[in-house]
Amino acid sequence: MSQTENKKKRGPTPKPEDQQRKNRISIFLTDQEYQHIKSKAGDYDLPVYVRTCAIDGKFAPKAATIPKINLEVWKKLGRCTNNLNQIARHLNRKRSFHDVLDLLYVPKGP
Protein backbone atom coordinates (compact mmCIF):
# COMPACT_ATOMS: atom_id res chain seq x y z
CA MET A 1 0.00 0.00 0.00
CA SER A 2 1.18 3.46 -0.76
CA GLN A 3 1.02 6.41 1.61
CA THR A 4 -1.77 8.09 -0.34
CA GLU A 5 -4.07 5.09 0.17
CA ASN A 6 -3.57 5.17 3.96
CA LYS A 7 -4.33 8.87 4.33
CA LYS A 8 -7.74 9.81 5.57
CA LYS A 9 -9.65 12.14 3.32
CA ARG A 10 -10.31 15.58 4.72
CA GLY A 11 -13.70 17.15 5.09
CA PRO A 12 -17.04 15.90 6.32
CA THR A 13 -18.14 12.32 5.91
CA PRO A 14 -20.18 11.99 2.70
CA LYS A 15 -23.93 11.53 3.08
CA PRO A 16 -25.52 8.22 2.07
CA GLU A 17 -26.41 7.93 -1.61
CA ASP A 18 -30.15 8.46 -1.05
CA GLN A 19 -29.52 11.71 0.87
CA GLN A 20 -27.14 13.34 -1.59
CA ARG A 21 -28.55 16.29 -3.50
CA LYS A 22 -27.57 15.88 -7.14
CA ASN A 23 -30.38 17.66 -8.99
CA ARG A 24 -30.49 21.40 -9.42
CA ILE A 25 -33.33 23.76 -10.31
CA SER A 26 -32.54 27.30 -11.40
CA ILE A 27 -35.18 30.02 -11.48
CA PHE A 28 -35.14 33.69 -12.33
CA LEU A 29 -36.84 36.22 -10.07
CA THR A 30 -37.52 39.89 -10.35
CA ASP A 31 -35.84 42.10 -7.78
CA GLN A 32 -39.19 42.50 -6.03
CA GLU A 33 -39.79 38.71 -5.89
CA TYR A 34 -36.26 38.08 -4.64
CA GLN A 35 -36.57 40.69 -1.88
CA HIS A 36 -39.96 39.29 -0.87
CA ILE A 37 -38.60 35.74 -0.52
CA LYS A 38 -35.47 36.99 1.21
CA SER A 39 -37.50 38.96 3.76
CA LYS A 40 -39.76 35.96 4.44
CA ALA A 41 -36.69 33.72 4.93
CA GLY A 42 -35.38 36.00 7.67
CA ASP A 43 -32.25 34.53 9.24
CA TYR A 44 -32.51 31.23 7.35
CA ASP A 45 -30.34 30.43 4.36
CA LEU A 46 -32.32 31.10 1.21
CA PRO A 47 -31.88 27.60 -0.32
CA VAL A 48 -33.02 25.92 2.91
CA TYR A 49 -36.06 28.18 3.14
CA VAL A 50 -37.11 27.71 -0.51
CA ARG A 51 -36.52 23.93 -0.43
CA THR A 52 -38.56 23.48 2.76
CA CYS A 53 -41.42 25.64 1.51
CA ALA A 54 -41.50 23.83 -1.84
CA ILE A 55 -41.47 20.34 -0.34
CA ASP A 56 -43.44 20.73 2.88
CA GLY A 57 -45.57 23.73 1.95
CA LYS A 58 -44.86 25.45 5.26
CA PHE A 59 -41.93 26.70 7.24
CA ALA A 60 -41.50 26.93 11.02
CA PRO A 61 -40.07 30.24 12.18
CA LYS A 62 -36.85 30.23 14.16
CA ALA A 63 -37.13 30.49 17.92
CA ALA A 64 -36.65 34.05 19.06
CA THR A 65 -33.31 34.83 20.64
CA ILE A 66 -33.37 36.52 24.02
CA PRO A 67 -31.83 40.00 23.88
CA LYS A 68 -28.81 40.45 26.16
CA ILE A 69 -30.59 42.83 28.53
CA ASN A 70 -33.43 40.33 28.98
CA LEU A 71 -30.89 37.56 29.52
CA GLU A 72 -29.50 39.40 32.55
CA VAL A 73 -33.01 39.85 33.97
CA TRP A 74 -33.72 36.18 33.27
CA LYS A 75 -30.62 35.16 35.28
CA LYS A 76 -31.67 37.39 38.21
CA LEU A 77 -35.17 35.93 38.10
CA GLY A 78 -33.66 32.43 38.20
CA ARG A 79 -31.66 33.31 41.32
CA CYS A 80 -34.78 34.72 43.01
CA THR A 81 -36.75 31.61 42.10
CA ASN A 82 -34.02 29.41 43.54
CA ASN A 83 -34.04 31.38 46.81
CA LEU A 84 -37.82 31.17 47.03
CA ASN A 85 -37.69 27.40 46.52
CA GLN A 86 -35.15 27.07 49.31
CA ILE A 87 -37.40 29.07 51.66
CA ALA A 88 -40.40 26.93 50.72
CA ARG A 89 -38.40 23.75 51.29
CA HIS A 90 -37.28 25.02 54.68
CA LEU A 91 -40.88 25.85 55.68
CA ASN A 92 -42.11 22.45 54.51
CA ARG A 93 -39.71 20.74 56.91
CA LYS A 94 -42.12 21.72 59.70
CA ARG A 95 -39.99 24.59 60.89
CA SER A 96 -41.46 27.85 62.02
CA PHE A 97 -41.70 30.98 59.96
CA HIS A 98 -39.40 32.73 62.47
CA ASP A 99 -36.63 30.23 61.66
CA VAL A 100 -36.88 31.28 58.03
CA LEU A 101 -36.79 34.97 58.96
CA ASP A 102 -33.64 34.32 61.00
CA LEU A 103 -32.05 32.75 57.93
CA LEU A 104 -32.98 35.73 55.77
CA TYR A 105 -31.89 38.37 58.27
CA VAL A 106 -28.75 40.17 57.22
CA PRO A 107 -27.43 42.49 59.93
CA LYS A 108 -26.51 46.00 58.86
CA GLY A 109 -22.91 47.09 59.13
CA PRO A 110 -21.62 49.40 61.94
N, C-alpha and C positions, 0 to 999 in steps of 0.2 A: 504494500500500500504506500502511496505517496503521501506527502505532508498535506497536500491540498484536499485529499479525500478525508483526512482525519479532522480537519478544521470544521468547527461549527459555523453554520451560516449566521450572519448577523441579522438583526431585525426581528420583528414579531413572528410568532409561529403562524404559518399559513392557515387560513380557515378551511374547514372541510369543503369538498367539491360542491356539495349542494348549497353551501352558504356563500360561495364566492359570487361577487357581482361582476358579470362579464358583458352584460348588455347595456347599451347607452341610448338614451333618448335626448335629443337636443331640440329645444324650442326657442322661438324668438318672441320677445315681449316688448311692448312699448315701454317707454320710461315710466309712464304712469302705472302700468301693470306691475312692472318690476318693483317700484317703490311700495305699491300696495302689498305685494306678497312679502317683501322684506320687512315692512312694518308689522304685518301679522305674525311673522316668524319670531320677532323680538330677539331674544338672546340666542335662539337656536341657530345652528348652521342651516343655511338655506336648503342644501340637498336633503338633509334629514327631515326638515319640515315638509318640503314638497313631496318626498317619497312617502312619508307617513300619511299625509292628507290624501294622496292619490290611492294608496292601498287600503287604508282603514276608513277613510272618509271623515275622520275627526282627529283632533290633536289635543292632548292634555297640556295645559299651560304649566310652565315651570313653577315650582314652589317659590314663594316670595322669600327673598333674603331679608334678614333682620338688619336694619340700619345699625351702625355702630353705637349710636347714642341709645337706642332701644336695647341693645345687647348689654350695656352696662346696667340699665334699669332692670333687665331680666335677671342678671346675676345677683343684684341686691335683693330682688324679690325672692329669689331662691334661698338666699341666706336667711331672710326673715321667715320664710316658710319652714326651713329647717329648725330654726329656734322655736317657732310655735309648736312644731311637732315634738320637740324635746320637752317643752312645758307640758303639753297634753299627756305625754308618756309618763312624766313625773307625777302628775295629778292622778292618773289612772292606777298608779301603784298604791292607792289608798293613803296617800300622804295629804296633809292639810294644805290649804291654799297659802297659809303663812309660810310654810316651808319653801314654796315656790317663790314667794316674794323675797325671802331671805336670799335665795339663789340669784335673783335678778338685781338685788340691791347693789349698787356700786357707790361706795362712799366718795364724797367730794374731797378734793385735795385740801391742804391747809390754807 
